[in-house]
Amino acid sequence: MTEFEGVVPALGAALEKRGYTALTPVQTAVLAPELSGEDLLVSAQTGSGKTVAFGLALAPTLLEDADRFDQPQAPLALVVAPTRELAMQVGRELEWLYGETGARLASCVGGMDYRTERRALERGAHIVVGTPGRLCDHIRRGSLDTSALRAVVLDEADEMLDLGFREDLEFILESAPSERRTLLFSATVPHTIAKLAKTFQRDAVRVTTTEEQAQHLDIEYRVHPVASYDKENAIINVLRFHEATNAIVFCATRATVTHLTARFNNRGFAVVALSGELSQNERTHALQAMRDGRARVCIATDVAARGIDLPNLELVIHADLPTNAETMVHRSGRTGRAGRKGVSVLIVPNNRRRQAERLLANGGIDADWCKPPTADEVRRRDDERLLADPSLADPVTEEEQTLVQDLLARHGAEQVAAAFLRRCRAGHSAPEELAEIAPQDLRKPEKRAPEVPRRPREDFDDSVWFSLSIGRRQRAEPRWILPMVCRAGGITKRDVGGIKLQDEATYIQIAAESADAFEAALGPEMTLERNVSVARLEGMPDLTRAPRPEAGDESEGRFDDERKPYARKGPPRDKKPYGDRKPPRDKKPYGDKKPYGDRKPHGDRKPYGEKPFSDETTVSAETKPYWDRPPRSDKKPFDKKPFDKKPYEKKPFAKKPYDPRERDDRAQEDHGAPKPKRVDDSEHRSGDERPARKGPNPALDPNWKPGRKATGKPAGKRPGKPGGKPGGKPGGKPGGKPGGKPGGKPGAAKAFRPKGGKGSVSGGTSGAGGLKRKSGPGKPR
């Protein structure tokens, strides 16, 4: 019997029955005695056995000193997973792990029947596994009692935060007792996870396996550069080349999942889809088809495939590049689990190469850059698999012996082998022809050399100074002086200490161990590019700066030293003295002004007020008001007249006798106006003057047949046809009914004489007392 140190005996028996011979590093780490009862923040590689790890870590807290659980009541442990598939997978793992302890598990995941879950919780459960949204729903409705919880596990905590479950997680953790034990498990621990752990955990212990910092040794990474239009064809060739038992293709969107699923189904692959738009039953059936071998390829999105564990998953294809290195690690971690080997392939279009390089660099992954399998390589690989098929080495049974002999005798060994080969190839999808990849696209990105830290400043105490024959006046700048010096002297920037610019020279400091080599590389002429001469100095150069001007002094200009000092050319000329100024002259006095005299009276004026309108018809031109104009000679003056009209009353329209127009020989024009209503002129006509109605126009009626007349109704029915309906309204209901039935009520017949041409007598007869009527023109029906 295998002994597992630190494992509860009942769980150890379950591990041995499952085929475990040793624990993984993360499982061993969480069972350390010093971590018993502590809150844990665990980060480990995907596929390292984290689910079994927290199951083993929970056992001492839940069972305490007992070997089996008591009758279930309120839940003792709560496990939260980001997706439905992962929650159901965790439930299956815990079922066999705690099978010997009599534990009862309940699942609460979205998409399942809420009433069934509530009844399971009412019956009692020791461990509850679910998704954040459904667990919050049960807690709010009171169907999930969290008062007895001893531990809470957050599996794939980083993914739950990325999916926006922060508020739900906080609600779940706040509803649990404060003395609970909290375990956070994740493949990566970003800043958000560390902040969540600091808020809801009590002095959490960080557990990190030693393998976390290195590349997963069981996963082989390959990068296939392809043309943008060849991406789907390259995926088909990769699937055909590897012929994996189970493969998963990751896409970025649901639309891409739908498209690739249809495309691969048409190419003959046994494929299923896994995305968020599918119901829970559809997703469960898809995973079950992958497990039992009915499907071999799964097209999935990141969220739907997070944390799923498929047996014999040997190949992971990234149809769309992941958004970050953590997502790529989680995708690739679906393979290479539990010590099995796997391949992770990145399909990289030409315009995505830089993004792929950054992803691999950030994830610390060393991938093999190679072209995708060609059609010929796929066919050769099929032949190799066929030749290595173990069934070819199996002996022939007695049941097969007779048929084998008949086949060989009838067709020969060569013909049978050829038929077998054709049949095997017919069962596979044909590979695709891919465009050639340029050799430069297959180059592996060069690794950057690790940056060497700069030499400490104290290392330049023993250094040599060199002077260059350029300075500020020649527009010297360190940004181009340093590369020029390094190229000419064979040194690096680590050998250069300082660069001091002066007006006419530049001084450069070089480490003592590199000074001789630098001087030897320059040669006897000691010159650089641009005819810059170099000289070695003995000791330190004079790097004193000119004193700064005092406050208020004018600053020296750039070319002040080149200007001549100002000097007077001769003695100053004598200026004319101003002399005595004349006193200002006195202003002339204005004198006395003439006083204002009295104004003349204007006489008596009429007071202001409204003036009556003048009745005069003739007014002088000077005083003619504009409103009193003379009347025009050709018009009468306007005079308002009283209303003398009669009150309005509605008059009947005048009715004119009907005047027929001969218009049957031409088409009627349509001017866009509505057709006028028919005027009733019956009172102006006698009974026998009823006008004939217009008949069909052969020129306008495409269904016109011979026998019709242009001015009236059809002349009559063809021989052997039954008669039509009566022509006019008068006469009551029609006569007899078909089939020998009795006729209707008699109508009062009215004399009728058509004017629109000759008519024919209808074939129908009236009822009792009825009259035969002609089918002359009448009101259209």
C-alpha positions in Angstrom: 0.0 0.0 0.0 1.3 3.4 -0.9 1.8 5.8 2.0 1.0 9.5 1.3 2.5 11.6 4.1 0.1 14.1 5.6 -3.0 12.8 3.8 -6.1 11.7 5.6 -6.3 7.9 5.4 -9.6 7.8 3.6 -8.3 10.2 0.9 -5.1 8.2 0.7 -7.1 5.1 -0.1 -9.0 7.0 -2.8 -5.7 8.2 -4.4 -4.3 4.7 -4.4 -7.5 3.3 -6.0 -7.2 6.1 -8.6 -3.7 5.0 -9.6 -1.7 7.7 -7.8 1.8 6.7 -6.8 3.2 10.1 -5.8 1.9 13.6 -5.2 2.7 16.6 -7.4 4.8 19.4 -6.0 1.8 21.7 -5.3 -0.1 18.9 -3.6 2.9 18.2 -1.4 3.3 21.9 -0.6 -0.2 22.5 0.7 0.1 19.5 3.0 3.0 21.0 5.0 2.4 20.7 8.7 3.1 24.4 9.3 0.2 25.3 6.8 -2.5 23.4 8.7 -5.4 25.7 9.3 -3.8 28.7 7.6 -5.2 30.8 4.7 -3.4 30.0 1.5 -2.7 31.9 -1.7 -1.5 29.1 -4.1 -0.1 29.6 -7.6 1.0 26.7 -9.7 1.2 25.7 -13.3 -1.9 24.5 -15.1 -2.3 20.7 -15.0 -0.3 20.4 -11.8 -3.2 19.0 -9.8 -4.6 22.1 -8.0 -8.1 20.5 -7.7 -6.8 17.5 -5.8 -4.4 19.8 -3.9 -7.2 21.9 -2.3 -9.3 18.8 -1.8 -6.4 17.3 0.3 -5.9 20.7 2.1 -9.6 20.9 3.1 -9.9 17.4 4.5 -8.3 18.1 8.0 -10.5 21.2 8.4 -13.7 19.5 7.4 -13.2 16.0 9.0 -11.2 17.2 12.0 -10.4 13.9 13.8 -13.1 11.7 12.2 -12.7 9.4 9.3 -16.2 9.9 7.9 -18.7 12.8 7.7 -21.9 12.9 9.9 -25.4 13.3 8.5 -25.3 16.3 6.1 -26.9 19.5 7.2 -25.6 23.0 6.4 -22.6 23.0 4.0 -19.2 22.9 5.6 -17.2 24.0 2.5 -17.9 26.1 -0.5 -15.9 25.9 -3.7 -16.3 28.7 -6.3 -15.3 28.2 -10.0 -15.5 30.7 -12.9 -17.4 28.5 -15.4 -20.0 25.8 -15.4 -17.7 23.2 -17.0 -15.0 23.8 -14.5 -17.4 23.7 -11.5 -18.9 20.4 -12.7 -15.3 19.1 -13.3 -14.3 20.0 -9.8 -17.4 18.3 -8.5 -16.5 15.1 -10.2 -12.9 15.2 -8.9 -14.1 15.8 -5.3 -16.6 13.0 -5.6 -14.0 10.3 -6.1 -11.5 11.9 -3.7 -14.1 12.0 -0.8 -15.8 8.8 -1.8 -14.5 6.9 1.2 -15.6 9.6 3.7 -19.3 9.5 2.9 -19.3 13.1 1.8 -22.4 14.4 0.0 -21.7 17.1 -2.7 -24.2 19.5 -4.3 -23.6 21.7 -7.4 -25.1 25.1 -8.1 -24.3 26.3 -11.6 -26.0 28.5 -14.1 -28.1 26.9 -16.7 -29.3 24.0 -14.5 -32.7 23.6 -12.9 -32.9 25.9 -9.9 -35.6 23.8 -8.1 -33.5 20.7 -8.3 -30.5 22.5 -6.8 -32.7 23.9 -4.0 -34.1 20.5 -3.1 -30.5 19.1 -3.0 -29.5 21.9 -0.6 -32.6 21.3 1.6 -31.6 17.6 1.9 -28.2 18.7 3.1 -24.7 18.7 1.7 -21.1 18.7 3.1 -19.5 20.4 0.1 -21.1 22.8 -2.4 -19.5 23.6 -5.7 -20.9 26.3 -8.0 -20.4 29.4 -10.0 -20.5 32.9 -8.5 -23.8 34.1 -9.9 -25.8 31.0 -9.0 -24.3 30.8 -5.5 -25.2 34.5 -4.9 -28.7 33.8 -6.0 -29.1 30.9 -3.6 -27.7 32.9 -0.7 -30.0 35.8 -1.3 -33.1 33.5 -1.5 -32.1 31.7 1.7 -31.7 28.3 0.1 -28.0 28.2 0.8 -27.0 28.5 4.5 -23.5 29.8 5.0 -23.5 30.0 8.7 -21.7 26.7 9.2 -19.0 27.2 6.6 -15.5 26.2 7.7 -13.7 26.9 4.5 -14.1 28.7 1.2 -12.1 27.9 -1.9 -11.7 30.2 -5.0 -10.5 28.1 -7.9 -9.1 30.1 -10.9 -9.5 33.3 -8.9 -7.8 35.5 -11.5 -10.2 34.3 -14.2 -13.2 35.2 -12.0 -11.9 38.7 -11.6 -11.3 39.1 -15.3 -14.9 38.0 -16.0 -16.3 40.7 -13.7 -17.2 38.5 -10.7 -15.6 40.8 -8.1 -18.9 42.0 -6.6 -20.2 38.4 -6.4 -17.0 37.1 -4.8 -17.1 39.9 -2.2 -20.7 39.1 -1.4 -20.0 35.4 -1.0 -17.0 36.0 1.3 -18.8 38.6 3.4 -21.7 36.2 3.9 -19.4 33.5 5.2 -18.4 33.4 8.9 -15.3 35.5 9.7 -13.5 32.6 11.3 -13.6 30.5 8.1 -10.5 29.3 6.2 -10.0 30.9 2.8 -7.9 29.3 0.0 -7.2 31.0 -3.3 -5.8 28.9 -6.2 -4.7 30.3 -9.5 -2.2 29.7 -12.3 -1.1 33.4 -12.0 -1.3 35.9 -9.2 -1.7 39.4 -10.6 -2.1 42.5 -8.5 -5.9 42.2 -8.3 -5.6 38.7 -6.8 -3.1 39.9 -4.2 -5.4 42.8 -3.3 -8.4 40.5 -2.9 -6.3 38.1 -0.7 -5.2 41.0 1.5 -8.8 42.1 2.0 -10.5 38.8 2.7 -7.8 36.5 4.0 -6.1 36.5 7.4 -2.3 36.6 7.0 -2.4 34.4 3.9 0.6 32.2 3.2 1.9 32.4 -0.3 2.6 28.9 -1.8 4.6 28.9 -5.1 6.0 25.8 -6.7 9.5 25.9 -8.0 8.4 24.9 -11.4 6.2 28.0 -11.8 9.0 30.3 -13.0 10.2 27.9 -15.8 8.6 26.9 -19.0 6.3 23.9 -18.8 8.5 21.0 -19.7 5.7 18.7 -20.9 4.4 21.2 -23.5 6.2 21.7 -26.8 5.5 25.2 -28.3 5.6 25.7 -32.0 4.9 28.9 -34.1 3.8 28.6 -37.7 4.0 31.9 -39.7 1.4 31.8 -42.5 -0.2 34.2 -45.0 -3.4 35.9 -43.7 -5.5 34.0 -46.2 -4.0 30.6 -45.3 -4.8 30.6 -41.6 -7.7 28.1 -41.8 -5.9 25.9 -44.3 -2.9 25.8 -42.0 -5.1 24.7 -39.1 -6.5 21.9 -41.2 -2.9 20.7 -42.1 -1.8 20.8 -38.5 -4.8 18.7 -37.4 -4.1 16.2 -40.2 -0.4 16.1 -39.5 -0.7 15.3 -35.8 -4.0 13.2 -35.9 -4.3 13.7 -32.1 -6.8 11.7 -30.1 -8.2 14.9 -28.8 -7.4 18.5 -30.0 -8.8 21.9 -29.1 -8.8 25.0 -31.2 -9.0 28.3 -29.4 -10.8 31.3 -31.0 -11.3 34.9 -29.8 -15.0 35.2 -30.6 -18.2 33.1 -30.8 -18.6 34.0 -34.5 -15.2 32.5 -35.3 -16.2 29.3 -33.3 -19.4 29.0 -35.4 -17.5 29.6 -38.7 -14.7 27.1 -38.0 -17.1 24.5 -36.7 -19.1 24.6 -40.0 -15.9 24.6 -42.0 -14.3 21.6 -40.3 -17.6 19.6 -40.3 -17.7 20.0 -44.1 -14.1 18.8 -44.3 -14.9 15.6 -42.5 -13.6 16.3 -39.0 -15.5 15.0 -35.9 -15.9 18.4 -34.3 -17.9 20.0 -31.5 -18.3 23.6 -30.5 -17.9 25.1 -27.0 -18.9 28.8 -26.5 -20.9 30.9 -24.2 -23.9 31.1 -26.5 -24.6 27.4 -26.1 -26.9 26.1 -23.4 -25.6 24.1 -20.5 -26.9 20.8 -21.9 -25.2 21.5 -25.3 -21.9 22.3 -23.6 -22.2 19.1 -21.4 -22.9 17.0 -24.4 -20.0 18.5 -26.4 -17.5 17.6 -23.6 -19.0 14.2 -23.2 -18.6 13.6 -26.9 -14.9 14.5 -26.6 -14.5 12.1 -23.6 -16.1 9.1 -25.2 -14.4 9.5 -28.6 -17.4 10.5 -30.7 -15.6 13.8 -31.4 -11.9 14.5 -31.7 -11.7 18.3 -32.3 -13.2 21.0 -30.0 -13.6 24.6 -31.2 -13.8 26.8 -28.1 -13.5 30.3 -26.7 -11.2 31.2 -23.8 -14.1 31.5 -21.2 -15.9 28.3 -22.1 -12.7 26.2 -22.0 -11.2 27.7 -18.9 -10.0 24.9 -16.6 -11.5 22.0 -18.4 -9.7 18.7 -18.3 -10.1 16.4 -21.3 -8.4 13.0 -21.3 -5.8 12.4 -24.0 -5.8 16.0 -25.1 -2.5 16.1 -27.1 -2.8 19.2 -29.3 -3.8 22.8 -28.6 -4.0 25.2 -31.6 -4.3 29.0 -31.1 -6.4 30.0 -34.2 -6.5 33.6 -32.8 -3.6 34.8 -30.7 -4.4 35.3 -27.0 -4.5 38.8 -25.6 -1.8 38.3 -23.0 0.8 35.7 -21.8 -1.4 34.5 -18.9 -4.2 33.6 -21.3 -1.7 31.7 -23.5 -0.5 29.8 -20.5 -4.0 28.8 -19.5 -4.8 27.7 -23.1 -1.7 25.6 -23.4 -2.3 24.1 -20.0 -5.2 22.1 -21.3 -2.5 19.7 -22.6 0.5 18.3 -20.9 -1.4 17.5 -17.7 -0.5 14.9 -15.1 2.8 14.1 -16.7 1.5 13.6 -20.3 3.1 15.3 -23.2 1.4 17.9 -25.4 1.9 20.3 -28.3 0.8 23.9 -28.4 0.8 25.5 -31.8 0.4 29.2 -32.6 -0.9 30.2 -36.0 0.7 33.6 -36.7 -0.3 35.6 -39.8 2.3 37.9 -41.2 0.7 41.1 -39.6 0.7 39.5 -36.1 4.4 38.4 -35.8 5.4 41.2 -33.5 2.4 40.4 -31.2 3.4 36.8 -31.1 7.0 37.7 -30.2 5.8 39.9 -27.3 3.5 37.1 -26.0 6.3 34.6 -26.0 8.8 37.0 -24.4 6.4 38.0 -21.7 5.6 34.4 -20.9 9.2 33.3 -20.9 8.5 30.7 -23.5 11.1 29.4 -26.0 9.1 28.3 -29.1 10.2 26.7 -32.3 9.5 28.9 -35.4 8.8 26.6 -38.4 6.6 26.5 -41.4 3.3 24.7 -41.1 3.0 21.1 -42.5 2.6 21.0 -46.3 0.3 18.7 -48.2 3.2 16.3 -49.1 4.4 16.2 -45.4 0.8 15.3 -44.3 0.6 12.4 -46.8 4.0 11.1 -45.8 3.0 11.3 -42.1 -0.2 9.3 -43.0 2.0 6.6 -44.6 4.2 6.4 -41.6 1.3 5.9 -39.3 -0.1 3.3 -41.6 3.1 1.3 -41.7 3.4 1.6 -37.9 -0.2 0.5 -37.3 0.0 -2.3 -34.6 -2.9 -4.1 -36.2 -0.6 -5.2 -39.1 1.4 -7.3 -36.7 -1.6 -9.1 -35.2 -1.9 -12.8 -36.3 -4.7 -13.8 -38.6 -7.6 -15.5 -36.8 -9.5 -18.5 -37.9 -12.5 -16.5 -38.8 -10.4 -14.3 -41.1 -8.4 -17.0 -42.6 -11.0 -18.1 -45.2 -11.7 -14.6 -46.5 -8.0 -13.7 -46.6 -7.3 -16.8 -48.7 -10.2 -15.9 -51.1 -9.0 -12.3 -51.5 -5.4 -13.4 -52.2 -6.5 -16.1 -54.7 -9.0 -13.8 -56.5 -7.1 -10.5 -56.5 -3.5 -11.1 -55.5 -1.5 -9.6 -52.7 -0.6 -6.4 -54.5 -4.1 -5.6 -55.5 -5.5 -6.2 -52.0 -2.8 -4.0 -50.5 -3.6 -1.2 -53.0 -7.3 -1.4 -52.2 -6.5 -1.3 -48.5 -4.4 1.8 -49.0 -7.0 3.6 -51.0 -9.6 2.8 -48.4 -7.5 4.2 -45.6 -6.8 7.4 -47.5 -10.5 7.9 -48.3 -11.3 8.1 -44.6 -9.1 11.2 -44.1 -9.7 14.8 -45.1 -7.5 15.9 -47.9 -4.6 18.3 -46.9 -4.4 21.9 -48.2 -1.8 23.5 -50.4 -0.3 26.4 -48.6 1.5 29.5 -50.0 5.3 29.6 -49.6 6.7 31.3 -46.6 9.6 33.7 -47.0 12.8 32.5 -45.2 13.0 35.7 -43.1 9.5 34.9 -41.7 10.9 31.7 -40.2 13.8 33.4 -38.4 13.6 32.9 -34.7 13.5 36.3 -32.9 16.9 37.1 -31.4 17.1 37.2 -27.7 18.2 40.5 -26.3 21.3 40.4 -24.3 20.7 41.1 -20.7 21.4 44.8 -20.0 24.7 45.2 -18.2 24.5 47.7 -15.4 26.5 50.9 -15.9 29.9 51.1 -14.2 29.7 52.7 -10.8 30.9 56.3 -10.7 33.7 55.4 -8.3 35.3 53.1 -10.9 36.3 56.2 -12.9 38.4 57.7 -10.2 41.4 56.2 -12.0 40.7 57.3 -15.6 42.3 59.2 -18.5 41.0 62.3 -20.1 41.2 63.0 -23.8 40.4 66.3 -25.6 38.6 66.7 -28.9 39.0 69.6 -31.2 35.3 70.5 -31.3 33.1 72.3 -28.9 29.9 74.2 -28.5 30.8 76.7 -31.3 31.0 73.7 -33.7 27.6 72.5 -32.5 29.0 69.4 -30.7 26.6 67.2 -28.8 27.2 64.1 -26.7 24.5 62.2 -28.5 26.7 61.9 -31.6 30.1 62.3 -30.0 29.7 59.1 -27.9 28.9 56.8 -30.8 31.7 58.3 -32.9 34.3 57.8 -30.1 33.1 54.2 -29.5 33.3 53.2 -33.1 36.7 54.7 -33.7 38.3 53.5 -30.4 36.7 50.0 -30.2 35.2 50.7 -26.8 31.6 50.6 -25.3 29.7 53.3 -23.5 30.5 51.4 -20.3 34.1 52.6 -20.7 33.2 56.2 -21.0 32.7 58.2 -17.8 31.9 61.7 -18.6 31.7 64.1 -21.6 32.3 67.8 -20.9 31.6 70.4 -23.5 33.5 73.7 -23.7 33.4 76.5 -26.2 36.3 75.3 -28.3 37.0 71.8 -27.1 35.3 68.7 -25.6 36.8 66.5 -22.9 36.0 62.9 -22.6 36.8 60.6 -19.7 37.8 57.0 -20.4 38.5 54.2 -17.9 42.2 53.6 -17.3 42.1 49.9 -18.4 40.7 50.9 -21.8 42.7 54.1 -22.4 45.7 52.4 -24.0 43.6 50.3 -26.3 41.6 53.4 -27.3 44.7 55.3 -28.1 46.1 52.4 -30.1 42.9 52.0 -32.1 43.1 55.7 -33.2 46.5 55.3 -34.7 49.4 57.7 -34.9 47.2 60.5 -36.4 44.8 60.4 -33.5 41.9 61.6 -35.6 38.2 60.8 -35.7 35.5 61.3 -38.2 34.8 64.9 -39.4 38.6 65.6 -39.0 38.3 65.8 -35.3 41.7 65.5 -33.7 42.2 63.7 -30.3 44.9 64.5 -27.7 45.7 62.7 -24.5 45.8 64.9 -21.4 48.0 64.6 -18.4 45.8 65.0 -15.4 42.4 66.7 -15.1 41.4 69.3 -17.7 40.4 72.8 -16.6 36.6 72.5 -16.4 36.0 75.7 -14.5 33.1 77.7 -15.8 33.1 81.5 -16.4 31.6 83.4 -13.5 28.0 84.1 -13.8 27.0 87.8 -14.4 25.9 89.8 -11.5 22.2 90.6 -11.1 21.3 93.5 -13.3 24.3 93.2 -15.6 23.6 92.5 -19.2 24.4 88.9 -20.2 27.1 88.4 -22.7 26.0 87.5 -26.2 27.2 84.6 -28.3 29.6 86.8 -30.4 30.4 89.6 -27.9 34.1 88.8 -27.8 34.3 89.2 -31.6 33.0 92.8 -31.6 35.2 95.9 -31.3 34.8 98.1 -28.3 32.9 101.3 -28.9 35.1 104.4 -29.1 34.4 108.0 -30.0 35.8 109.1 -33.3 36.5 112.7 -32.3 35.7 115.4 -29.7 32.0 116.0 -29.3 30.7 118.8 -31.4 29.6 122.0 -29.7 25.9 122.4 -29.5 24.1 125.7 -29.8 23.2 127.0 -26.4 19.6 127.3 -25.8 19.8 130.9 -24.5 17.1 132.7 -22.6 13.7 131.8 -23.6 11.2 134.6 -24.4 8.4 135.1 -21.9 5.1 133.9 -23.1 3.0 136.6 -24.7 -0.1 137.9 -23.1 -3.3 136.7 -24.5 -5.7 139.3 -26.0 -8.6 139.9 -23.7 -12.0 138.9 -25.1 -13.7 142.1 -24.0 -17.4 142.5 -23.1 -19.9 140.5 -25.0 -23.0 141.9 -26.5 -26.0 140.9 -24.4 -28.7 138.8 -25.9 -31.7 140.8 -27.1 -35.3 140.0 -26.8 -36.7 137.7 -29.4 -39.5 138.8 -31.6 -42.8 137.5 -30.7 -44.1 134.9 -33.1 -47.6 136.1 -32.8 -50.6 134.2 -31.7 -50.4 130.5 -32.5 -53.1 128.1 -32.5 -52.8 125.5 -29.7 -51.5 122.1 -30.6 -54.1 119.4 -31.0 -55.8 117.0 -33.4 -56.9 118.7 -36.5 -60.0 117.6 -38.4 -59.6 116.2 -41.8 -60.1 118.7 -44.5 -63.1 118.3 -46.8 -61.6 120.4 -49.5 -60.8 118.5 -52.7 -58.3 121.1 -54.0 -55.3 121.9 -51.8 -52.3 123.9 -52.7 -49.1 122.2 -53.6 -47.2 123.6 -50.6 -49.6 122.4 -47.9 -51.1 119.4 -49.7 -51.3 116.6 -47.1 -50.2 113.2 -48.3 -53.4 111.5 -47.1 -55.8 113.7 -49.0 -55.0 112.8 -52.6 -57.3 113.6 -55.5 -59.2 110.7 -56.9 -58.1 109.1 -60.1 -60.0 110.0 -63.2 -60.5 106.4 -64.3 -61.7 105.0 -61.0 -64.5 105.9 -58.7 -63.5 107.0 -55.2 -63.6 104.2 -52.7 -66.7 104.2 -50.7 -67.5 101.6 -48.2 -70.8 100.0 -49.0 -73.1 98.1 -46.7 -73.5 94.4 -47.2 -76.4 93.9 -49.5 -75.7 90.3 -50.4 -78.2 87.6 -49.7 -77.4 85.0 -47.1 -75.5 82.0 -48.4 -77.6 79.0 -49.2 -76.6 75.7 -50.8 -77.8 75.4 -54.4 -78.2 72.2 -56.3 -75.8 71.6 -59.1 -77.2 72.2 -62.5 -77.7 69.0 -64.4 -77.0 69.0 -68.1 -78.2 66.4 -70.5 -75.8 63.7 -71.3 -73.8 64.3 -74.4 -72.0 61.2 -75.5 -68.6 61.6 -77.1 -67.1 59.3 -79.6 -63.9 58.4 -77.7 -63.9 54.7 -78.0 -61.3 54.8 -80.8 -58.6 56.3 -78.7 -57.1 55.8 -75.3 -58.2 57.9 -72.5 -55.6 60.4 -71.2 -54.7 60.4 -67.6 -53.7 63.9 -66.4 -53.1 62.8 -62.8 -56.4 64.2 -61.5 -58.9 62.0 -59.8 -61.7 60.6 -61.8 -64.8 62.7 -61.5 -67.8 61.2 -59.9 -70.7 60.2 -62.0 -73.5 62.8 -62.1 -77.0 61.4 -61.7 -79.0 62.9 -64.6 -81.9 60.4 -64.4 -84.5 63.1 -63.8 -83.6 64.9 -67.0 -84.1 61.8 -69.1 -86.9 59.6 -69.9 -86.8 56.0 -69.2 -85.9 55.0 -72.7 -83.1 57.5 -73.1 -80.7 55.8 -70.8 -77.2 56.1 -72.4 -75.1 53.1 -73.2 -72.0 52.6 -71.2 -68.6 52.5 -72.6 -67.4 49.0 -73.5 -63.9 47.6 -73.5 -61.3 49.1 -75.7 -59.5 46.5 -77.7 -56.4 48.7 -78.0 -56.1 48.9 -74.2 -57.4 45.5 -73.1 -54.8 42.7 -73.6 -57.4 40.1 -72.7 -59.8 41.3 -75.4 -61.3 38.4 -77.4 -63.3 38.4 -80.6 -67.0 38.7 -79.9 -66.6 41.8 -77.8 -67.6 45.2 -79.2 -65.8 48.4 -78.6 -68.8 50.3 -77.6 -70.5 47.9 -75.1 -70.6 44.7 -73.3 -69.7 41.4 -74.9 -72.0 40.5 -77.7 -72.8 37.2 -76.1 -71.5 33.9 -74.9 -70.1 31.3 -77.2 -72.3 28.4 -78.1 -72.5 25.8 -75.5 -71.6 28.1 -72.6 -74.1 29.0 -69.8 -75.6 32.4 -69.8 -74.3 35.2 -67.7 -75.9 37.4 -65.1 -78.6 40.0 -66.0 -77.3 43.1 -67.6 -79.1 45.8 -65.6 -80.3 46.5 -62.1 -84.0 46.5 -62.7 -85.7 43.2 -62.7 -85.0 42.0 -59.2 -82.9 38.9 -58.4 -81.8 36.6 -61.2 -84.1 33.9 -62.4 -83.5 30.3 -62.1 -80.7 28.6 -60.2 -78.4 26.0 -61.7 -79.0 22.3 -61.1 -82.8 22.5 -61.5 -83.4 24.3 -58.2 -86.5 26.5 -58.0 -86.1 30.1 -59.0 -86.0 33.1 -56.8 -88.5 35.8 -56.3 -89.8 37.5 -59.4 -88.5 41.0 -60.0 -90.4 43.9 -61.7 -89.0 44.0 -65.2 -88.4 47.3 -66.8 -88.3 48.0 -70.5 -84.8 48.5 -71.6 -83.5 49.6 -75.0 -79.7 49.6 -75.4 -78.0 52.2 -77.4 -74.5 50.9 -77.4 -74.9 48.4 -80.2 -76.6 45.1 -80.6 -76.8 42.8 -77.7 -77.4 39.1 -77.4 -80.0 37.4 -75.4 -78.7 35.8 -72.2 -79.0 32.1 -71.9 -80.5 32.2 -68.4 -84.2 32.4 -67.8 -86.0 34.2 -65.0 -88.0 32.6 -62.3 -91.7 32.4 -62.1 -93.1 35.4 -64.0 -89.6 36.5 -64.9 -88.5 38.0 -68.2 -85.7 37.3 -70.4 -83.2 40.2 -70.4 -80.7 41.2 -73.0 -77.0 41.5 -72.1 -76.8 45.0 -73.3 -74.5 47.6 -71.8 -75.2 48.3 -68.2 -73.5 49.2 -65.0 -70.2 47.3 -64.7 -70.1 44.6 -62.1 
